[in-house]
Amino acid sequence: MRDAKQTLEQYFLEMRWRCLSLAADLDRIERSPGGPGVIGTDPRLRKLFHALGAILEHQGAMRAEQVQQIFSDKSPPPQ
């Protein structure tokens, strides 16, 4: 099993790329016509920002589970 430093070494560039990609996507949305209104009101983006908050809270190894719960569909199944 790899230690933390080895794991970080292996995944850091990919993690950095994901952050840059998300920031660029949000910039594109915000610069588009109507973008600032969408950034502040769209429920999908609210979930995304909520997920980012869960990642930043540093609550042990539960980050992935918390993010999965945020994006899970909690509506009742169709009948």
mmCIF file as gemmi writes it, N, C-alpha and C atoms, coordinates in Angstrom:
data_model
loop_
_atom_site.group_PDB
_atom_site.id
_atom_site.type_symbol
_atom_site.label_atom_id
_atom_site.label_alt_id
_atom_site.label_comp_id
_atom_site.label_asym_id
_atom_site.label_entity_id
_atom_site.label_seq_id
_atom_site.pdbx_PDB_ins_code
_atom_site.Cartn_x
_atom_site.Cartn_y
_atom_site.Cartn_z
_atom_site.occupancy
_atom_site.B_iso_or_equiv
_atom_site.pdbx_formal_charge
_atom_site.auth_seq_id
_atom_site.auth_asym_id
_atom_site.pdbx_PDB_model_num
ATOM 1 N N . MET Axp A 1 ? 0.845 -1.181 0 1 0 ? 1 A 1
ATOM 2 C CA . MET Axp A 1 ? 0 0 0 1 0 ? 1 A 1
ATOM 3 C C . MET Axp A 1 ? 0.891 1.245 0 1 0 ? 1 A 1
ATOM 4 N N . ARG Axp A 2 ? 0.512 2.223 -0.819 1 0 ? 2 A 1
ATOM 5 C CA . ARG Axp A 2 ? 1.264 3.476 -0.883 1 0 ? 2 A 1
ATOM 6 C C . ARG Axp A 2 ? 1 4.326 0.357 1 0 ? 2 A 1
ATOM 7 N N . ASP Axp A 3 ? 2.013 5.093 0.738 1 0 ? 3 A 1
ATOM 8 C CA . ASP Axp A 3 ? 1.78 6.037 1.83 1 0 ? 3 A 1
ATOM 9 C C . ASP Axp A 3 ? 1.173 7.32 1.256 1 0 ? 3 A 1
ATOM 10 N N . ALA Axp A 4 ? 0.823 8.245 2.127 1 0 ? 4 A 1
ATOM 11 C CA . ALA Axp A 4 ? 0.125 9.464 1.719 1 0 ? 4 A 1
ATOM 12 C C . ALA Axp A 4 ? 0.941 10.282 0.724 1 0 ? 4 A 1
ATOM 13 N N . LYS Axp A 5 ? 2.226 10.412 0.958 1 0 ? 5 A 1
ATOM 14 C CA . LYS Axp A 5 ? 3.068 11.21 0.075 1 0 ? 5 A 1
ATOM 15 C C . LYS Axp A 5 ? 3.137 10.58 -1.322 1 0 ? 5 A 1
ATOM 16 N N . GLN Axp A 6 ? 3.26 9.273 -1.403 1 0 ? 6 A 1
ATOM 17 C CA . GLN Axp A 6 ? 3.286 8.587 -2.694 1 0 ? 6 A 1
ATOM 18 C C . GLN Axp A 6 ? 1.946 8.73 -3.419 1 0 ? 6 A 1
ATOM 19 N N . THR Axp A 7 ? 0.856 8.628 -2.662 1 0 ? 7 A 1
ATOM 20 C CA . THR Axp A 7 ? -0.476 8.777 -3.252 1 0 ? 7 A 1
ATOM 21 C C . THR Axp A 7 ? -0.65 10.188 -3.802 1 0 ? 7 A 1
ATOM 22 N N . LEU Axp A 8 ? -0.241 11.188 -3.028 1 0 ? 8 A 1
ATOM 23 C CA . LEU Axp A 8 ? -0.318 12.566 -3.497 1 0 ? 8 A 1
ATOM 24 C C . LEU Axp A 8 ? 0.535 12.761 -4.742 1 0 ? 8 A 1
ATOM 25 N N . GLU Axp A 9 ? 1.726 12.214 -4.729 1 0 ? 9 A 1
ATOM 26 C CA . GLU Axp A 9 ? 2.615 12.325 -5.887 1 0 ? 9 A 1
ATOM 27 C C . GLU Axp A 9 ? 1.959 11.743 -7.142 1 0 ? 9 A 1
ATOM 28 N N . GLN Axp A 10 ? 1.275 10.641 -6.992 1 0 ? 10 A 1
ATOM 29 C CA . GLN Axp A 10 ? 0.641 9.988 -8.133 1 0 ? 10 A 1
ATOM 30 C C . GLN Axp A 10 ? -0.552 10.778 -8.667 1 0 ? 10 A 1
ATOM 31 N N . TYR Axp A 11 ? -1.356 11.364 -7.784 1 0 ? 11 A 1
ATOM 32 C CA . TYR Axp A 11 ? -2.621 11.97 -8.189 1 0 ? 11 A 1
ATOM 33 C C . TYR Axp A 11 ? -2.623 13.493 -8.271 1 0 ? 11 A 1
ATOM 34 N N . PHE Axp A 12 ? -1.573 14.173 -7.813 1 0 ? 12 A 1
ATOM 35 C CA . PHE Axp A 12 ? -1.608 15.621 -7.723 1 0 ? 12 A 1
ATOM 36 C C . PHE Axp A 12 ? -1.908 16.307 -9.053 1 0 ? 12 A 1
ATOM 37 N N . LEU Axp A 13 ? -1.232 15.937 -10.115 1 0 ? 13 A 1
ATOM 38 C CA . LEU Axp A 13 ? -1.45 16.614 -11.396 1 0 ? 13 A 1
ATOM 39 C C . LEU Axp A 13 ? -2.883 16.441 -11.884 1 0 ? 13 A 1
ATOM 40 N N . GLU Axp A 14 ? -3.445 15.277 -11.7 1 0 ? 14 A 1
ATOM 41 C CA . GLU Axp A 14 ? -4.843 15.055 -12.096 1 0 ? 14 A 1
ATOM 42 C C . GLU Axp A 14 ? -5.783 15.89 -11.23 1 0 ? 14 A 1
ATOM 43 N N . MET Axp A 15 ? -5.516 15.954 -9.936 1 0 ? 15 A 1
ATOM 44 C CA . MET Axp A 15 ? -6.344 16.758 -9.037 1 0 ? 15 A 1
ATOM 45 C C . MET Axp A 15 ? -6.267 18.23 -9.418 1 0 ? 15 A 1
ATOM 46 N N . ARG Axp A 16 ? -5.079 18.703 -9.734 1 0 ? 16 A 1
ATOM 47 C CA . ARG Axp A 16 ? -4.898 20.086 -10.151 1 0 ? 16 A 1
ATOM 48 C C . ARG Axp A 16 ? -5.673 20.371 -11.434 1 0 ? 16 A 1
ATOM 49 N N . TRP Axp A 17 ? -5.597 19.444 -12.387 1 0 ? 17 A 1
ATOM 50 C CA . TRP Axp A 17 ? -6.317 19.596 -13.65 1 0 ? 17 A 1
ATOM 51 C C . TRP Axp A 17 ? -7.825 19.676 -13.41 1 0 ? 17 A 1
ATOM 52 N N . ARG Axp A 18 ? -8.351 18.842 -12.513 1 0 ? 18 A 1
ATOM 53 C CA . ARG Axp A 18 ? -9.791 18.883 -12.232 1 0 ? 18 A 1
ATOM 54 C C . ARG Axp A 18 ? -10.201 20.234 -11.666 1 0 ? 18 A 1
ATOM 55 N N . CYS Axp A 19 ? -9.404 20.785 -10.759 1 0 ? 19 A 1
ATOM 56 C CA . CYS Axp A 19 ? -9.712 22.107 -10.189 1 0 ? 19 A 1
ATOM 57 C C . CYS Axp A 19 ? -9.704 23.181 -11.27 1 0 ? 19 A 1
ATOM 58 N N . LEU Axp A 20 ? -8.679 23.169 -12.105 1 0 ? 20 A 1
ATOM 59 C CA . LEU Axp A 20 ? -8.594 24.162 -13.186 1 0 ? 20 A 1
ATOM 60 C C . LEU Axp A 20 ? -9.75 24.021 -14.161 1 0 ? 20 A 1
ATOM 61 N N . SER Axp A 21 ? -10.117 22.799 -14.484 1 0 ? 21 A 1
ATOM 62 C CA . SER Axp A 21 ? -11.201 22.552 -15.421 1 0 ? 21 A 1
ATOM 63 C C . SER Axp A 21 ? -12.526 23.064 -14.863 1 0 ? 21 A 1
ATOM 64 N N . LEU Axp A 22 ? -12.794 22.793 -13.604 1 0 ? 22 A 1
ATOM 65 C CA . LEU Axp A 22 ? -14.024 23.27 -12.977 1 0 ? 22 A 1
ATOM 66 C C . LEU Axp A 22 ? -14.05 24.798 -12.936 1 0 ? 22 A 1
ATOM 67 N N . ALA Axp A 23 ? -12.935 25.412 -12.56 1 0 ? 23 A 1
ATOM 68 C CA . ALA Axp A 23 ? -12.874 26.874 -12.52 1 0 ? 23 A 1
ATOM 69 C C . ALA Axp A 23 ? -13.135 27.465 -13.908 1 0 ? 23 A 1
ATOM 70 N N . ALA Axp A 24 ? -12.554 26.858 -14.936 1 0 ? 24 A 1
ATOM 71 C CA . ALA Axp A 24 ? -12.764 27.345 -16.302 1 0 ? 24 A 1
ATOM 72 C C . ALA Axp A 24 ? -14.224 27.193 -16.724 1 0 ? 24 A 1
ATOM 73 N N . ASP Axp A 25 ? -14.844 26.07 -16.382 1 0 ? 25 A 1
ATOM 74 C CA . ASP Axp A 25 ? -16.255 25.863 -16.718 1 0 ? 25 A 1
ATOM 75 C C . ASP Axp A 25 ? -17.136 26.913 -16.052 1 0 ? 25 A 1
ATOM 76 N N . LEU Axp A 26 ? -16.884 27.188 -14.779 1 0 ? 26 A 1
ATOM 77 C CA . LEU Axp A 26 ? -17.665 28.192 -14.068 1 0 ? 26 A 1
ATOM 78 C C . LEU Axp A 26 ? -17.433 29.586 -14.655 1 0 ? 26 A 1
ATOM 79 N N . ASP Axp A 27 ? -16.199 29.88 -15.036 1 0 ? 27 A 1
ATOM 80 C CA . ASP Axp A 27 ? -15.915 31.168 -15.685 1 0 ? 27 A 1
ATOM 81 C C . ASP Axp A 27 ? -16.701 31.307 -16.983 1 0 ? 27 A 1
ATOM 82 N N . ARG Axp A 28 ? -16.752 30.233 -17.795 1 0 ? 28 A 1
ATOM 83 C CA . ARG Axp A 28 ? -17.49 30.276 -19.06 1 0 ? 28 A 1
ATOM 84 C C . ARG Axp A 28 ? -18.966 30.554 -18.825 1 0 ? 28 A 1
ATOM 85 N N . ILE Axp A 29 ? -19.531 29.899 -17.823 1 0 ? 29 A 1
ATOM 86 C CA . ILE Axp A 29 ? -20.947 30.102 -17.507 1 0 ? 29 A 1
ATOM 87 C C . ILE Axp A 29 ? -21.166 31.555 -17.085 1 0 ? 29 A 1
ATOM 88 N N . GLU Axp A 30 ? -20.316 32.039 -16.193 1 0 ? 30 A 1
ATOM 89 C CA . GLU Axp A 30 ? -20.508 33.391 -15.662 1 0 ? 30 A 1
ATOM 90 C C . GLU Axp A 30 ? -20.318 34.467 -16.732 1 0 ? 30 A 1
ATOM 91 N N . ARG Axp A 31 ? -19.432 34.243 -17.696 1 0 ? 31 A 1
ATOM 92 C CA . ARG Axp A 31 ? -19.199 35.226 -18.756 1 0 ? 31 A 1
ATOM 93 C C . ARG Axp A 31 ? -20.269 35.185 -19.842 1 0 ? 31 A 1
ATOM 94 N N . SER Axp A 32 ? -21.041 34.121 -19.902 1 0 ? 32 A 1
ATOM 95 C CA . SER Axp A 32 ? -22.086 33.996 -20.917 1 0 ? 32 A 1
ATOM 96 C C . SER Axp A 32 ? -23.237 34.938 -20.598 1 0 ? 32 A 1
ATOM 97 N N . PRO Axp A 33 ? -24.016 35.327 -21.621 1 0 ? 33 A 1
ATOM 98 C CA . PRO Axp A 33 ? -25.189 36.174 -21.344 1 0 ? 33 A 1
ATOM 99 C C . PRO Axp A 33 ? -26.103 35.504 -20.313 1 0 ? 33 A 1
ATOM 100 N N . GLY Axp A 34 ? -26.456 36.236 -19.283 1 0 ? 34 A 1
ATOM 101 C CA . GLY Axp A 34 ? -27.294 35.712 -18.205 1 0 ? 34 A 1
ATOM 102 C C . GLY Axp A 34 ? -26.524 34.905 -17.18 1 0 ? 34 A 1
ATOM 103 N N . GLY Axp A 35 ? -25.224 34.795 -17.353 1 0 ? 35 A 1
ATOM 104 C CA . GLY Axp A 35 ? -24.398 33.961 -16.486 1 0 ? 35 A 1
ATOM 105 C C . GLY Axp A 35 ? -24.434 34.285 -15.012 1 0 ? 35 A 1
ATOM 106 N N . PRO Axp A 36 ? -24.275 35.546 -14.629 1 0 ? 36 A 1
ATOM 107 C CA . PRO Axp A 36 ? -24.286 35.844 -13.194 1 0 ? 36 A 1
ATOM 108 C C . PRO Axp A 36 ? -25.587 35.407 -12.508 1 0 ? 36 A 1
ATOM 109 N N . GLY Axp A 37 ? -26.71 35.546 -13.195 1 0 ? 37 A 1
ATOM 110 C CA . GLY Axp A 37 ? -27.973 35.106 -12.613 1 0 ? 37 A 1
ATOM 111 C C . GLY Axp A 37 ? -28.037 33.6 -12.46 1 0 ? 37 A 1
ATOM 112 N N . VAL Axp A 38 ? -27.5 32.89 -13.437 1 0 ? 38 A 1
ATOM 113 C CA . VAL Axp A 38 ? -27.496 31.423 -13.378 1 0 ? 38 A 1
ATOM 114 C C . VAL Axp A 38 ? -26.593 30.94 -12.254 1 0 ? 38 A 1
ATOM 115 N N . ILE Axp A 39 ? -25.427 31.56 -12.132 1 0 ? 39 A 1
ATOM 116 C CA . ILE Axp A 39 ? -24.483 31.156 -11.08 1 0 ? 39 A 1
ATOM 117 C C . ILE Axp A 39 ? -25.149 31.228 -9.705 1 0 ? 39 A 1
ATOM 118 N N . GLY Axp A 40 ? -25.961 32.258 -9.489 1 0 ? 40 A 1
ATOM 119 C CA . GLY Axp A 40 ? -26.56 32.447 -8.173 1 0 ? 40 A 1
ATOM 120 C C . GLY Axp A 40 ? -27.85 31.7 -7.926 1 0 ? 40 A 1
ATOM 121 N N . THR Axp A 41 ? -28.479 31.166 -8.982 1 0 ? 41 A 1
ATOM 122 C CA . THR Axp A 41 ? -29.818 30.601 -8.783 1 0 ? 41 A 1
ATOM 123 C C . THR Axp A 41 ? -30.006 29.161 -9.252 1 0 ? 41 A 1
ATOM 124 N N . ASP Axp A 42 ? -29.159 28.665 -10.112 1 0 ? 42 A 1
ATOM 125 C CA . ASP Axp A 42 ? -29.38 27.32 -10.658 1 0 ? 42 A 1
ATOM 126 C C . ASP Axp A 42 ? -29.151 26.257 -9.579 1 0 ? 42 A 1
ATOM 127 N N . PRO Axp A 43 ? -30.131 25.365 -9.366 1 0 ? 43 A 1
ATOM 128 C CA . PRO Axp A 43 ? -29.989 24.361 -8.306 1 0 ? 43 A 1
ATOM 129 C C . PRO Axp A 43 ? -28.832 23.393 -8.543 1 0 ? 43 A 1
ATOM 130 N N . ARG Axp A 44 ? -28.477 23.144 -9.786 1 0 ? 44 A 1
ATOM 131 C CA . ARG Axp A 44 ? -27.336 22.251 -10.053 1 0 ? 44 A 1
ATOM 132 C C . ARG Axp A 44 ? -26.047 22.885 -9.572 1 0 ? 44 A 1
ATOM 133 N N . LEU Axp A 45 ? -25.908 24.176 -9.815 1 0 ? 45 A 1
ATOM 134 C CA . LEU Axp A 45 ? -24.702 24.852 -9.347 1 0 ? 45 A 1
ATOM 135 C C . LEU Axp A 45 ? -24.693 24.99 -7.836 1 0 ? 45 A 1
ATOM 136 N N . ARG Axp A 46 ? -25.869 25.187 -7.236 1 0 ? 46 A 1
ATOM 137 C CA . ARG Axp A 46 ? -25.934 25.216 -5.764 1 0 ? 46 A 1
ATOM 138 C C . ARG Axp A 46 ? -25.436 23.891 -5.188 1 0 ? 46 A 1
ATOM 139 N N . LYS Axp A 47 ? -25.839 22.778 -5.817 1 0 ? 47 A 1
ATOM 140 C CA . LYS Axp A 47 ? -25.345 21.47 -5.358 1 0 ? 47 A 1
ATOM 141 C C . LYS Axp A 47 ? -23.841 21.361 -5.547 1 0 ? 47 A 1
ATOM 142 N N . LEU Axp A 48 ? -23.353 21.863 -6.666 1 0 ? 48 A 1
ATOM 143 C CA . LEU Axp A 48 ? -21.921 21.807 -6.929 1 0 ? 48 A 1
ATOM 144 C C . LEU Axp A 48 ? -21.149 22.601 -5.875 1 0 ? 48 A 1
ATOM 145 N N . PHE Axp A 49 ? -21.619 23.81 -5.568 1 0 ? 49 A 1
ATOM 146 C CA . PHE Axp A 49 ? -20.945 24.616 -4.545 1 0 ? 49 A 1
ATOM 147 C C . PHE Axp A 49 ? -21.061 23.956 -3.16 1 0 ? 49 A 1
ATOM 148 N N . HIS Axp A 50 ? -22.191 23.325 -2.889 1 0 ? 50 A 1
ATOM 149 C CA . HIS Axp A 50 ? -22.355 22.595 -1.627 1 0 ? 50 A 1
ATOM 150 C C . HIS Axp A 50 ? -21.336 21.455 -1.555 1 0 ? 50 A 1
ATOM 151 N N . ALA Axp A 51 ? -21.16 20.748 -2.662 1 0 ? 51 A 1
ATOM 152 C CA . ALA Axp A 51 ? -20.193 19.649 -2.708 1 0 ? 51 A 1
ATOM 153 C C . ALA Axp A 51 ? -18.771 20.166 -2.493 1 0 ? 51 A 1
ATOM 154 N N . LEU Axp A 52 ? -18.452 21.298 -3.084 1 0 ? 52 A 1
ATOM 155 C CA . LEU Axp A 52 ? -17.125 21.88 -2.876 1 0 ? 52 A 1
ATOM 156 C C . LEU Axp A 52 ? -16.917 22.231 -1.408 1 0 ? 52 A 1
ATOM 157 N N . GLY Axp A 53 ? -17.963 22.729 -0.764 1 0 ? 53 A 1
ATOM 158 C CA . GLY Axp A 53 ? -17.872 23.018 0.663 1 0 ? 53 A 1
ATOM 159 C C . GLY Axp A 53 ? -17.615 21.753 1.47 1 0 ? 53 A 1
ATOM 160 N N . ALA Axp A 54 ? -18.273 20.657 1.102 1 0 ? 54 A 1
ATOM 161 C CA . ALA Axp A 54 ? -18.071 19.388 1.806 1 0 ? 54 A 1
ATOM 162 C C . ALA Axp A 54 ? -16.635 18.907 1.641 1 0 ? 54 A 1
ATOM 163 N N . ILE Axp A 55 ? -16.069 19.117 0.464 1 0 ? 55 A 1
ATOM 164 C CA . ILE Axp A 55 ? -14.682 18.72 0.223 1 0 ? 55 A 1
ATOM 165 C C . ILE Axp A 55 ? -13.744 19.537 1.108 1 0 ? 55 A 1
ATOM 166 N N . LEU Axp A 56 ? -14.03 20.811 1.251 1 0 ? 56 A 1
ATOM 167 C CA . LEU Axp A 56 ? -13.14 21.704 1.991 1 0 ? 56 A 1
ATOM 168 C C . LEU Axp A 56 ? -13.265 21.587 3.508 1 0 ? 56 A 1
ATOM 169 N N . GLU Axp A 57 ? -14.308 20.948 3.984 1 0 ? 57 A 1
ATOM 170 C CA . GLU Axp A 57 ? -14.515 20.852 5.436 1 0 ? 57 A 1
ATOM 171 C C . GLU Axp A 57 ? -13.536 19.914 6.124 1 0 ? 57 A 1
ATOM 172 N N . HIS Axp A 58 ? -12.823 19.105 5.381 1 0 ? 58 A 1
ATOM 173 C CA . HIS Axp A 58 ? -11.81 18.196 5.943 1 0 ? 58 A 1
ATOM 174 C C . HIS Axp A 58 ? -12.374 17.27 7.021 1 0 ? 58 A 1
ATOM 175 N N . GLN Axp A 59 ? -13.471 16.608 6.74 1 0 ? 59 A 1
ATOM 176 C CA . GLN Axp A 59 ? -14.065 15.711 7.729 1 0 ? 59 A 1
ATOM 177 C C . GLN Axp A 59 ? -13.633 14.27 7.475 1 0 ? 59 A 1
ATOM 178 N N . GLY Axp A 60 ? -12.38 13.996 7.71 1 0 ? 60 A 1
ATOM 179 C CA . GLY Axp A 60 ? -11.875 12.639 7.567 1 0 ? 60 A 1
ATOM 180 C C . GLY Axp A 60 ? -11.992 12.126 6.149 1 0 ? 60 A 1
ATOM 181 N N . ALA Axp A 61 ? -12.149 10.829 6.038 1 0 ? 61 A 1
ATOM 182 C CA . ALA Axp A 61 ? -12.204 10.182 4.729 1 0 ? 61 A 1
ATOM 183 C C . ALA Axp A 61 ? -13.639 10.037 4.24 1 0 ? 61 A 1
ATOM 184 N N . MET Axp A 62 ? -14.527 10.903 4.69 1 0 ? 62 A 1
ATOM 185 C CA . MET Axp A 62 ? -15.94 10.809 4.324 1 0 ? 62 A 1
ATOM 186 C C . MET Axp A 62 ? -16.311 11.768 3.196 1 0 ? 62 A 1
ATOM 187 N N . ARG Axp A 63 ? -15.345 12.433 2.591 1 0 ? 63 A 1
ATOM 188 C CA . ARG Axp A 63 ? -15.652 13.442 1.57 1 0 ? 63 A 1
ATOM 189 C C . ARG Axp A 63 ? -16.415 12.858 0.393 1 0 ? 63 A 1
ATOM 190 N N . ALA Axp A 64 ? -15.943 11.752 -0.138 1 0 ? 64 A 1
ATOM 191 C CA . ALA Axp A 64 ? -16.587 11.158 -1.317 1 0 ? 64 A 1
ATOM 192 C C . ALA Axp A 64 ? -18.028 10.754 -0.998 1 0 ? 64 A 1
ATOM 193 N N . GLU Axp A 65 ? -18.244 10.201 0.162 1 0 ? 65 A 1
ATOM 194 C CA . GLU Axp A 65 ? -19.606 9.818 0.551 1 0 ? 65 A 1
ATOM 195 C C . GLU Axp A 65 ? -20.508 11.039 0.685 1 0 ? 65 A 1
ATOM 196 N N . GLN Axp A 66 ? -19.994 12.099 1.282 1 0 ? 66 A 1
ATOM 197 C CA . GLN Axp A 66 ? -20.781 13.323 1.428 1 0 ? 66 A 1
ATOM 198 C C . GLN Axp A 66 ? -21.141 13.911 0.065 1 0 ? 66 A 1
ATOM 199 N N . VAL Axp A 67 ? -20.182 13.945 -0.848 1 0 ? 67 A 1
ATOM 200 C CA . VAL Axp A 67 ? -20.445 14.489 -2.183 1 0 ? 67 A 1
ATOM 201 C C . VAL Axp A 67 ? -21.461 13.616 -2.914 1 0 ? 67 A 1
ATOM 202 N N . GLN Axp A 68 ? -21.335 12.302 -2.794 1 0 ? 68 A 1
ATOM 203 C CA . GLN Axp A 68 ? -22.298 11.401 -3.433 1 0 ? 68 A 1
ATOM 204 C C . GLN Axp A 68 ? -23.706 11.661 -2.902 1 0 ? 68 A 1
ATOM 205 N N . GLN Axp A 69 ? -23.831 11.879 -1.611 1 0 ? 69 A 1
ATOM 206 C CA . GLN Axp A 69 ? -25.143 12.156 -1.025 1 0 ? 69 A 1
ATOM 207 C C . GLN Axp A 69 ? -25.73 13.471 -1.547 1 0 ? 69 A 1
ATOM 208 N N . ILE Axp A 70 ? -24.891 14.464 -1.728 1 0 ? 70 A 1
ATOM 209 C CA . ILE Axp A 70 ? -25.365 15.757 -2.232 1 0 ? 70 A 1
ATOM 210 C C . ILE Axp A 70 ? -25.97 15.601 -3.62 1 0 ? 70 A 1
ATOM 211 N N . PHE Axp A 71 ? -25.339 14.786 -4.472 1 0 ? 71 A 1
ATOM 212 C CA . PHE Axp A 71 ? -25.806 14.633 -5.844 1 0 ? 71 A 1
ATOM 213 C C . PHE Axp A 71 ? -26.81 13.496 -6.027 1 0 ? 71 A 1
ATOM 214 N N . SER Axp A 72 ? -27.111 12.757 -4.974 1 0 ? 72 A 1
ATOM 215 C CA . SER Axp A 72 ? -28.064 11.652 -5.084 1 0 ? 72 A 1
ATOM 216 C C . SER Axp A 72 ? -29.481 12.162 -5.291 1 0 ? 72 A 1
ATOM 217 N N . ASP Axp A 73 ? -30.226 11.446 -6.107 1 0 ? 73 A 1
ATOM 218 C CA . ASP Axp A 73 ? -31.636 11.776 -6.357 1 0 ? 73 A 1
ATOM 219 C C . ASP Axp A 73 ? -32.453 11.214 -5.199 1 0 ? 73 A 1
ATOM 220 N N . LYS Axp A 74 ? -33.029 12.084 -4.417 1 0 ? 74 A 1
ATOM 221 C CA . LYS Axp A 74 ? -33.786 11.664 -3.241 1 0 ? 74 A 1
ATOM 222 C C . LYS Axp A 74 ? -35.298 11.671 -3.494 1 0 ? 74 A 1
ATOM 223 N N . SER Axp A 75 ? -35.697 11.871 -4.737 1 0 ? 75 A 1
ATOM 224 C CA . SER Axp A 75 ? -37.122 11.873 -5.041 1 0 ? 75 A 1
ATOM 225 C C . SER Axp A 75 ? -37.653 10.445 -5.018 1 0 ? 75 A 1
ATOM 226 N N . PRO Axp A 76 ? -38.938 10.271 -4.715 1 0 ? 76 A 1
ATOM 227 C CA . PRO Axp A 76 ? -39.513 8.928 -4.66 1 0 ? 76 A 1
ATOM 228 C C . PRO Axp A 76 ? -39.479 8.289 -6.065 1 0 ? 76 A 1
ATOM 229 N N . PRO Axp A 77 ? -39.31 6.982 -6.111 1 0 ? 77 A 1
ATOM 230 C CA . PRO Axp A 77 ? -39.301 6.312 -7.418 1 0 ? 77 A 1
ATOM 231 C C . PRO Axp A 77 ? -40.664 6.395 -8.099 1 0 ? 77 A 1
ATOM 232 N N . PRO Axp A 78 ? -40.668 6.364 -9.435 1 0 ? 78 A 1
ATOM 233 C CA . PRO Axp A 78 ? -41.967 6.408 -10.138 1 0 ? 78 A 1
ATOM 234 C C . PRO Axp A 78 ? -42.797 5.156 -9.828 1 0 ? 78 A 1
ATOM 235 N N . GLN Axp A 79 ? -44.097 5.323 -9.886 1 0 ? 79 A 1
ATOM 236 C CA . GLN Axp A 79 ? -44.957 4.175 -9.58 1 0 ? 79 A 1
ATOM 237 C C . GLN Axp A 79 ? -45.635 3.678 -10.824 1 0 ? 79 A 1
